[in-house]
Amino acid sequence: MNAFGDRLNRLFKRARAQGRPLTNEDIERFTNGRISANHVWRLRNGRNHNPGLDTLQILAGVFGVALDYFGGYDDEDDEGAIRRALAQPELRELVVRLGEVQVSPRDAARLARIVDVLLTDANDPDVTASGNDLKLKLEGCH
C-alpha cells in the first residue's frame, strides 16, 4: 500500500495546468527543478515512500494543501468547512471573487495571515479593534 502516493495522485487528479491535466514535468517546472519529474514519478508510484521535509513543503505549496495532508490528515473535515462557509452569502461572494484570479502560494499565505488576525480579534471579547487598530495589525501580513 502506498498511502503517500495515493494522496499525491489524488491531488494530481484535482489539479489542472492551463486547462489540461497536471503532469510530473509541470511540477518540475513549477518548482524550478527543485523536484524533478522523475522524483515525482517515484513518489506517485511507490518507489519512494519517505520524501524529505523540503519536498513535502514544496509539494504542499504547489498544490495549496496543508503539510499535514501528506501525513494522513483527512480532508473530509476541510470539505465540511468549505460547505459551511459557502452557505454564508458573504463568504460565498469572497470565494467567487478569489476563484476569478490565480492566487499564488505567497498571496494565499498572506490571506491566511489576514484571516488569522481577523479570527483572533473575533474570538477575543476584550478586543474592540477600530479601523486603525486593524490596519496596524494587517500591516504585519505583508
Secondary structure, 3 states (H helix, E strand, C coil): CCHHHHHHHHHHHHCEECCEECCHHHHHHHCCCCCCHHHHHHHHCCCCCCCCHHHHHHHHHHHCCCHHHHHCCCCHHHHHHHHHHHCCHHHHHHHHHHHCCCCCHHHHHHHHHHHHHHHHHHHCCCCCCCHHHHHHHHHCCC
